[in-house]
Amino acid sequence: MGTYHRVVRFRKIQPSVPAREETRQKTWPAVVTFVTQGAVLVALLYLIGWNRARATTDYFGVDISRLSATPVDYLLRSLNSVTGPALVFAVCTTAFLALNRRLVRALDRPRHDRGRRTIERVLSAAGPTGGILLVLGAIGVLVNITPGWPQNGLPPLLIFLGAGILGYGAHLDRSRTEREPGHRIRVFALVFLCFCSLLLVGQKYAEYVGRTIAVNDARMLQERPAIRLHSTRRLDIGGKGVQLSYDPSPEQYFHYRYDGLRLLTYNNNHFFLISQSWEKGKAMVIPVRENDTVRVDHFSPPGR
């Protein structure tokens, strides 16, 4: 007997036009949100990296515009300024979400429940408390009499807490506040205040990190690469610890030699040199342009 085979053909089912349109309507807002939030994040990282670098260069008396750093440089410099605050913010956000769940459950209980009455009394004080924190934070930011970190980060943090408390109180009492005139404007103002205050806190912390790095670099100058600078002409280089020697022989192309220098950084075809005995306010950073009239020899520090 013969063997019969049944051939089954499958036809690909094309999605209907409404299904495609629904998919497009769901995907496009997600793409727009991702792109816009990514652009805002990159801009914030750039700003934080720039503040960190500016604080470091200001300590040594160098204008940051002379470095001509690229955006990638500032983005990389921002990493050590955002890791700690981002971790703290994530922990606080997790704790807040857990607390919010408990508060919402407590507010759903009957009105005669003791826990609900206690939470309602606490929430009734949210408005005055948030307003006081906002006023204190605004005064602290405007007057700007606080010293370095963490004191100078306290005023914007008070603004964030005040705006957050006001917004959270309005969120829990949504049934009443949504009917009030100007509700959306108030929500936008509170969100804007939270964003600006967090930006100020990040800026102050980035300046603190940059200054701390500069102080550590100044204390450990002996750990930086030693520089011997050769030049065809005498340069305006001096300071404590810098030695100048002169070789008048005609076969010598570089007649002047400077020792006792350390390399601070190299950028934009410039060596930024510093005396090995540099002291803040008593010596300056020496920019030397790389060209045919100078030669720079690098030496590893002793013990490396």
N, C-alpha and C positions, 0 to 999 in steps of 0.2 A: 504494500500500500504506500501511496505517496504521502509526503509530509507537507502539510499546509501551514504557512506562516501568515499571520495577520499583521499587517503594517498599520501602525497607529501614528498618525501625524498630529503634532501639537502646534497650535497656532498661538503666537504671542499676542496677548491681550494688551492693547494700547490703552493707556489711561484716558479717561474722558477729558474733554476740554475743561469742565468745571473743576475736576480734580487737579489738573495742572495749574489752573489759576489759583486754587486754594494753596497748593504747595508753594507757588511763587509769592503769594501774599504772606505766607509764614516765614519764608526764607529771607526775603529782602529786608524786612525790619531787623532780623537778627544780624545780617551782614552789616547793615548801617550802624547798628549799636556797637558791634565789635570794632569796626573801623574807627568810629568817633571816640570810643573809650580808649582804644589803643593810642590814638593820636594825643589825647589828653594826658595819658600816662607817660608817653615819651616826652611831651613838653614839660611835665612836672619833674621827671628825672633829669632832663637837661638843666632846668632851673636850679635844682638842688645840687647837681654836679658843678655848675658854674659858681654858686655861692661857696661851696666847699673849696674850690680852687682859688677863688678870690680871697678867702680868709687866709689861705696858706701864703699866697704871694704878698698880701698886704703886710703880713708879719715881717717879711724880709725887705719890704719897701720896694717891691717890683709891681709895676702896673700890669694887670692881667692881660690887657690888650697887646702887650709886647710878646706874649707867648704864642699867640695865634693858634690856639688849640682847636682841634676839629670837634664837631658835635659828638663824635664817637668817644673822644677823650673825656668830655664832660659826662657822658652817659656812664662810662666805666668808673669815673670818680664818684658818681652818685651811689654806687652799690654799697660802700661801707658806711654811707650816711642814712640809708633807708632800711637796711636789714633789721637793726634793732627796733626802731619805731614801728616797722611793719609787723614784727613779731608781737610787740606789746599791743598794738591795735587789734591784731587777730585774736589774742587771748581775751582782751576786754570785750570784743564783739561777741565771742562765744559765750562768755559769762552773761552778757546782757541778754542774749537770745534765750538762754536758759531761765533767767529771771523774768523775762517778759512772758514766757509761757506760764509760769506760776502765777503771775499777776493777772493775766487774762482769765485763768481758771478760777482764781479767787473772786474776781469781779462777776463771774457768772453764777456765783452762789446766791442764795436768797438774801434779801436785804437785812434780815435780822441776824445774819451770821456775823460773829465777832471779828473774824479775820477780814471780811469784806469791809466792815465799818472802819477798821484800823487803816486799811489801804486807802480808802476814800479820804480819810483825814490827812494822810500823808500826801496824797495827790492834790488835795486842796491847797497845800502849801507850795506846790510846784511853781505856780505863777509868780508869787513874790520872790521865791528863792532864785528862779531863773532870771528874773529881772535884776535882782541885786548882783548876781554874778556877771551879767552882761554889762552893767554900769561899771563895776570894779575892773573888769577886763578892758573895757574901752578906755577908761582913765589910765590904766597901766600902759596900754599901747600908745596912747597919745602923748603922755608925759615922758615915757621911756627913761625912767630914772633907775631901772633895775640893772645890776651888773651882769656878768656873764652867765653862761648856762649853769644850772637850770632856772635861775631866777628870771632871766629875760624871756623864757618860754612859758612862764606862769600866766601872764595877762592874756595871750591868745588862747591858752588852754581854758581859762575862765570863760572866755567868750564862747568857746565850743561847748562847754558844759552848760552854760546858761541857755544857749540856743537849743541844745539838745533836750534839756529838761522842759523848756516851753513847748517844743515840738512834740515830745513824747506825751506830755500831759494833754495836748490837743488831740493827739492820736487816740488816747484811751477814752476821751470824752467826745468822740467824733459825732455822735448823734446831735450834740448841741452846737459844736463849733462849725460844722459844715453849713448850718443855716445862717451863721453870722455873716454880715457884709465884709468883704475884703479877706475872706478866708484863704483864697488861693494866693493872694499877694503876700499874706503873712507867712504862709508855708514857704513860698519862694524866698522870702527875705531870710527866714531861719536857715534854710538849706544853704543859701549863699554865705551867711555868716559862719556856718560850720565849715564850709569849704575854705573860706579865706583864713579862718583861724588855724585850721590844720596846715594850710600852706605856710603861715607865719611860724608855726611850731617847727615844721620841717626846715624852714630857712634858718631859724636860730640854731637848731641842732646841727645842721650842715656847717654853719660857721664855727660852731664849737669843735666839730670833728676836724675841720681844716686847720684851725688854730692849734689844736692839740698835736696834729701831725707836724706842723711847723716847729712847735716847741721841742718835740722829740728829735726832729732833724737837727735843730740848733744845738741840742745837748750832745748829739752823737756825730759831730762833724768828722771826728777821727775815723768813723766807720765808712765815710763816703770816699769815692775814688779820689786819689791824689792826682794833681794836675801839675805838669811842668809846661809852661807856656814859652814858646820861642817866637820872637818877633824881629822884623827887619828894622823897626824903629822903636823908640822909647814910647811906652804907653803910660797913660795916667792911671797906674795901678799902684796902690800902696795899702798900708794898714798893718796892724800888729800881726807879726808872724810871716809876712811876705818878704822874701829875699830877692834882690835884683843883682844879677851879674852881667858883665859886659865883656865881649870878646871882639877886639878890634881887628883881628887878623883878616886880610882881604879874601882869603879862600873860604871864610865863613859867611854864609848867606844870611843866617839869622844871628845878629850881633847881640841881641838882648835876650836874657833868659830870666823867667820869674818862677820861683819855687815858693812852697808854702800855701798853695791854693787847693781848694776842693771844688769838685763839680757839684753844683746844686741841681741843675737840670740842663737839658739841651732841647731847644725848640726853635723852629723857624730859622735854621742856619745860624743860630747864636748859641755860644756857650755862656751859661750864666754861672760865673765863678764866684767863690766866696773865700775869704781868708780862713785858714784853719783855726785862728784865734778870734773868730768873728763874735761880736757882742751887739745885741740889739741896741740901736740908737747911737752906736759908736763907730760903726763901719757900714759899708754899703755893698750891695751885690754888683759885680762887675760883668756887664754884658760884652762879649767879644765875638765879633762877626767872623765866621769861618771864610777865609779867602787865602790868596797866595802869599800874603805878607805875614801870616802867622802859622804856627804849627803847634798842635796840642798833643802832648804825650800823656797817656793815662797809666796810672800805677795802682795796683791793688793795695788797700790799706794793710798795715802790718797785722799779722795774725789771721789773714784770710787764706 
